[in-house]
Every structure is written in structure tokens, then in C-alpha cells.
Amino acid sequence: MSVMSALMLQGCAETAQGPLAGASDAWQSGTDRVAVARSPQPAPVWDLYREALRWPAANPSPFTSRGHQPEQSVEVRANELARASYASLVSDTVFPNGSVLVELPQGNGHGYAMQKAKGAWAYFELDSKGRALESGALTFCGSCHAQAPADSVFGSARVP
């Protein structure tokens, strides 16, 4: 198991206080992370990264992400299609196709993104320069996000 996998597994654990937003226990089901071949060349910058940096923050202030390890201060950015759904997130919210959500670190950590097409989310792990380290229908990401309160999205869901 890689160090990154071990660190991310810690983020999926349920705490004594109950499940945290951004955390699940999917890792206990034995679902393995889909390995993505890494080339010796630096990965290309994710095609929406520069655009995402210009989107307004979807949360009122940075918060500590506990679902992606190590814990770090982040802010969520949402494209125009996803912004209203994220702002009014409730348990039955369904994001439209074309929605993009990005969790950007406040500093030099890794970022994470989700992009919805044809009713399914693709996941991206980004380095501090926006290069996609892993991407696609990542089983590990999907296992945790399947436990999210609304359309595979964690957040401050409100009861409808």
C-alpha cells in the first residue's frame, strides 16, 4: 500500500464523534484504489485548473478538510452550473451534468476535483500546480463519495 493510500484511508474512517463531512468508512469494505500508471514525465495541468482558480469560493471561509489526508485548510470552488446546487445543498440535491467542484488547498497541498458527465462523477487528484496526479472513475474516491448526503457531494447539507 502506498503512503498516499494509507493517508487517504485515514480520512475515510469514522470517528467516535460520528461521521464527519468529507469522511466515510468505505475503506472498510475492502475496495481497492484503482492504480493509475504514472509516467516519468510531469503530468499535464488539469484542463480546468486555471479556470477554477478564477471561480469564486463556494464556502464563506476556508475550512479544514478531513476527508482528504493530510488534513489541510481548503476552499471549495464551483463552476457556474454547480454553484447554485452547492449553495443550497440538501440530501436530495442532484447536480446537473457539466458540474465541476474543486477543493483547493490554502498553501501547497493537494487539490481535489469532481466533474460530472452523463450522470457520473470523475475524480481528480491535483498537485499544488494543478497537475492531475490521478483521474477518472477512481474506485477509492467513488467509494467514499457514495456515502455523501447528496449526489456524491459532501458539504454542509441542510435538511429539506
Beta strands, then each sheet from edge to edge (+ up, - down):
strand 1: 63-65
strand 2: 72-78
strand 3: 100-105
strand 4: 111-117
strand 5: 120-126
strand 6: 132-136
sheet 1: 1+ 2- 3+ 4- 5+ 6-
end
